[in-house]
Amino acid sequence: MSLPACATEDPFLPQPDPDIVIAARDVTLALGQGLARVQILRGIDLTVRAGETVALLGPSGSGKSSLMAVLSGLEQASGGSIHVAGADFGAMGEDQLALARRGRIGIVLQAFHLLPTMTALENVAVPLELAGEGDAFARAEAELASVGLGHRTGHYPAQLSGGEQQRTAIARATVARPALLFADEPTGNLDAATGEAIMDLLFARQRETGATLVMITHDPALGRRCGRTVELRDGRIVADTAPAGGGA
């Protein structure tokens, strides 16, 4: 991907309006080469303000996960501009995107993605250790206590239930107090009762930390818990509404 003309400027300079956490303009994403090239995102425009809770809704293949990937810096967009939490993602290569995510973005995934050879405490401490924080384990222990796992700090992922693993993943995502949280189908691997408890926890941690939450879901009922729903079809935004009742 060619860098825009402004790429020589510092991509970490803050945005003029610090209340805007995500500013995406005409974002496109195409994957593959030649005849196998597939257009995934087709001109996405999206602005998200600090503290919002936003659900990305749409059927399988609509572009929800791809949009999350480019907004979180896990994938480079093919075109357009993306500014996230004060960083110009469009002007960054892979190494800079990884650095930009640190401390700015927390991610909760359906499959948990905990490191199996590390305890719950060690898993939660990882983002802080990577940032060179000296009090990583003390903060990780406090974060696990905040999600109800103060008694499970020394357990490995295989010794935890699905709900406990997702609680650990939420603690890992929030321990560095990022400005932005992404959650991709966070209840997809859980039964209904456990999933509801996890969503209660996720929204509670979002309110307590003041983070902006962007959640991918195929469930309209779950989407209505957010203050805003953005619906995708075929790589385009087709609706952007605030549900009656104002979300969770």
C-alpha positions as CSV (number, residue, x, y, z in Angstrom):
1,M,0.0,0.0,0.0
2,S,1.4,3.4,-1.0
3,L,1.6,6.0,1.8
4,P,-0.3,9.3,1.4
5,A,1.5,12.5,0.8
6,C,1.4,13.4,4.5
7,A,3.3,10.2,5.5
8,T,6.4,12.3,6.2
9,E,4.6,14.0,9.1
10,D,4.5,12.5,12.5
11,P,1.7,9.9,12.4
12,F,1.3,10.0,16.2
13,L,0.4,13.7,16.4
14,P,-3.0,14.1,18.2
15,Q,-6.1,14.9,16.2
16,P,-7.5,18.5,16.2
17,D,-10.6,17.3,18.0
18,P,-9.6,14.9,20.9
19,D,-13.3,14.0,21.4
20,I,-13.1,12.0,18.1
21,V,-11.7,8.6,18.7
22,I,-12.3,7.2,15.2
23,A,-12.3,9.2,12.0
24,A,-12.5,7.0,8.9
25,R,-13.0,8.5,5.4
26,D,-13.6,6.5,2.2
27,V,-11.9,3.4,3.6
28,T,-11.5,0.5,1.2
29,L,-10.0,-2.9,1.6
30,A,-9.2,-5.4,-1.2
31,L,-7.5,-8.7,-0.6
32,G,-5.8,-11.0,-3.1
33,Q,-4.2,-10.5,-6.5
34,G,-5.3,-10.4,-10.1
35,L,-8.5,-12.3,-10.8
36,A,-8.6,-13.5,-7.2
37,R,-8.7,-10.0,-5.8
38,V,-11.8,-9.4,-3.7
39,Q,-13.2,-6.0,-2.6
40,I,-14.1,-6.3,1.0
41,L,-14.7,-2.7,2.2
42,R,-16.2,-0.2,-0.3
43,G,-15.9,3.5,0.8
44,I,-16.5,3.4,4.6
45,D,-17.1,6.7,6.3
46,L,-17.4,6.5,10.1
47,T,-16.9,8.9,13.0
48,V,-17.0,7.7,16.6
49,R,-16.7,10.0,19.6
50,A,-15.2,9.3,22.9
51,G,-17.3,7.3,25.3
52,E,-19.7,5.9,22.7
53,T,-20.8,2.3,22.5
54,V,-21.2,1.2,18.9
55,A,-22.5,-2.1,17.5
56,L,-21.4,-3.2,14.1
57,L,-24.2,-5.3,12.7
58,G,-24.6,-7.3,9.5
59,P,-24.7,-10.8,8.1
60,S,-21.6,-13.0,7.6
61,G,-19.5,-11.6,4.8
62,S,-20.8,-8.1,5.2
63,G,-17.4,-6.7,6.2
64,K,-17.8,-6.3,10.0
65,S,-14.6,-8.1,11.1
66,S,-12.6,-6.6,8.2
67,L,-13.7,-3.1,9.3
68,M,-12.7,-3.9,12.9
69,A,-9.3,-5.2,11.6
70,V,-8.5,-1.9,9.8
71,L,-9.8,0.3,12.6
72,S,-7.8,-1.6,15.2
73,G,-4.6,-1.6,13.1
74,L,-4.5,-5.3,12.6
75,E,-5.0,-4.9,8.8
76,Q,-3.8,-2.1,6.5
77,A,-6.5,-0.4,4.5
78,S,-6.2,-0.4,0.7
79,G,-7.3,3.2,0.5
80,G,-8.9,6.1,2.4
81,S,-7.8,7.7,5.7
82,I,-8.1,6.4,9.2
83,H,-7.3,8.3,12.4
84,V,-7.6,6.4,15.6
85,A,-7.0,7.7,19.1
86,G,-4.6,10.4,17.9
87,A,-2.7,8.2,15.4
88,D,-2.8,8.4,11.6
89,F,-3.1,4.7,10.7
90,G,-3.1,5.4,7.0
91,A,0.5,6.7,7.3
92,M,1.8,3.7,9.2
93,G,3.5,0.4,8.3
94,E,2.9,-2.8,10.2
95,D,5.5,-2.1,13.0
96,Q,4.2,1.4,13.6
97,L,0.6,0.0,13.7
98,A,1.6,-2.5,16.4
99,L,3.2,0.3,18.4
100,A,0.1,2.5,17.9
101,R,-2.2,-0.2,19.3
102,R,-0.2,-0.4,22.5
103,G,-2.0,1.5,25.2
104,R,-4.6,2.9,22.8
105,I,-6.6,-0.2,21.8
106,G,-7.9,-3.2,23.7
107,I,-9.4,-6.2,21.8
108,V,-11.7,-9.0,23.1
109,L,-12.2,-11.9,20.7
110,Q,-14.7,-14.7,20.4
111,A,-12.0,-17.4,20.9
112,F,-10.4,-15.7,23.9
113,H,-6.8,-16.1,22.5
114,L,-5.2,-16.4,25.9
115,L,-1.6,-17.7,26.0
116,P,-2.0,-21.3,27.2
117,T,1.4,-21.5,29.0
118,M,0.7,-18.4,31.1
119,T,-1.5,-18.1,34.1
120,A,-4.4,-15.7,34.2
121,L,-2.3,-13.1,36.0
122,E,0.6,-13.5,33.5
123,N,-1.9,-13.1,30.5
124,V,-3.3,-9.9,31.9
125,A,0.1,-8.5,32.7
126,V,1.4,-9.0,29.1
127,P,0.3,-5.7,27.7
128,L,1.8,-3.8,30.6
129,E,5.1,-5.7,30.4
130,L,5.3,-5.0,26.7
131,A,4.9,-1.3,27.5
132,G,7.7,-1.5,30.1
133,E,5.4,-0.8,33.1
134,G,7.1,-1.7,36.3
135,D,3.9,-2.5,38.3
136,A,2.5,-4.8,35.6
137,F,1.6,-7.7,38.0
138,A,0.1,-5.6,40.7
139,R,-2.1,-3.8,38.2
140,A,-3.0,-7.2,36.5
141,E,-4.0,-8.6,39.9
142,A,-6.2,-5.6,40.6
143,E,-7.8,-5.9,37.1
144,L,-8.6,-9.6,37.6
145,A,-10.2,-8.8,40.9
146,S,-12.4,-6.2,39.1
147,V,-13.8,-8.9,36.8
148,G,-14.4,-11.3,39.7
149,L,-11.3,-13.5,39.2
150,G,-9.2,-12.4,42.2
151,H,-9.2,-16.0,43.3
152,R,-8.1,-17.5,40.0
153,T,-4.9,-15.5,39.3
154,G,-2.6,-18.6,39.3
155,H,-4.8,-20.8,37.1
156,Y,-3.9,-21.5,33.4
157,P,-6.5,-21.1,30.7
158,A,-7.2,-24.8,30.5
159,Q,-8.2,-24.7,34.1
160,L,-10.7,-21.9,33.6
161,S,-14.3,-22.2,32.3
162,G,-15.2,-20.4,29.1
163,G,-16.7,-17.5,31.0
164,E,-13.7,-17.2,33.2
165,Q,-11.4,-17.2,30.1
166,Q,-13.5,-14.4,28.6
167,R,-13.3,-12.5,31.9
168,T,-9.6,-12.8,31.8
169,A,-9.5,-11.6,28.2
170,I,-11.6,-8.5,29.2
171,A,-9.2,-7.8,32.0
172,R,-6.3,-8.1,29.6
173,A,-8.0,-5.7,27.2
174,T,-8.8,-3.0,29.8
175,V,-5.7,-3.2,32.1
176,A,-3.8,-0.6,30.2
177,R,-6.9,1.8,30.2
178,P,-7.0,2.1,26.4
179,A,-9.2,4.8,24.8
180,L,-10.8,2.2,22.6
181,L,-12.1,-1.3,23.1
182,F,-13.0,-3.6,20.2
183,A,-15.1,-6.8,20.9
184,D,-15.6,-9.3,18.1
185,E,-18.6,-11.6,18.9
186,P,-17.5,-11.8,22.6
187,T,-20.2,-14.2,23.5
188,G,-20.0,-16.5,20.5
189,N,-18.4,-19.4,22.4
190,L,-20.5,-19.1,25.5
191,D,-23.9,-20.4,26.5
192,A,-26.8,-17.9,26.8
193,A,-26.6,-17.3,30.6
194,T,-22.8,-17.0,30.6
195,G,-22.9,-14.7,27.5
196,E,-25.3,-12.4,29.2
197,A,-23.1,-12.1,32.3
198,I,-20.1,-11.4,30.1
199,M,-21.9,-8.6,28.3
200,D,-23.0,-7.1,31.6
201,L,-19.4,-7.2,32.6
202,L,-18.1,-5.7,29.4
203,F,-20.5,-2.8,29.5
204,A,-19.7,-2.2,33.2
205,R,-15.9,-2.1,32.5
206,Q,-16.5,0.2,29.6
207,R,-18.4,2.6,31.8
208,E,-15.9,2.4,34.7
209,T,-12.8,2.9,32.5
210,G,-14.5,5.5,30.2
211,A,-13.4,3.7,27.1
212,T,-15.1,3.8,23.7
213,L,-16.6,0.4,22.8
214,V,-17.0,-0.9,19.3
215,M,-18.6,-4.3,19.2
216,I,-19.2,-6.7,16.3
217,T,-22.3,-8.9,16.6
218,H,-24.8,-10.6,14.3
219,D,-27.4,-10.4,17.1
220,P,-29.7,-7.3,16.8
221,A,-30.8,-7.7,20.5
222,L,-27.2,-7.4,21.6
223,G,-26.7,-4.5,19.3
224,R,-29.6,-2.7,20.9
225,R,-27.6,-2.6,24.2
226,C,-25.2,-0.2,22.5
227,G,-26.0,3.5,22.2
228,R,-25.6,3.3,18.4
229,T,-25.8,0.6,15.7
230,V,-24.0,0.7,12.4
231,E,-25.2,-1.9,9.9
232,L,-23.0,-3.2,7.1
233,R,-24.0,-4.9,3.8
234,D,-21.5,-5.9,1.1
235,G,-18.8,-3.8,2.5
236,R,-20.8,-0.6,2.9
237,I,-22.6,1.1,5.7
238,V,-26.3,1.0,5.0
239,A,-27.7,2.3,8.3
240,D,-26.3,4.3,11.3
241,T,-28.9,4.7,14.1
242,A,-29.3,5.3,17.9
243,P,-31.7,2.6,19.3
244,A,-34.7,3.7,21.2
245,G,-33.8,3.6,24.9
246,G,-30.2,4.7,24.5
247,G,-28.4,1.4,24.8
248,A,-27.1,-0.4,27.9
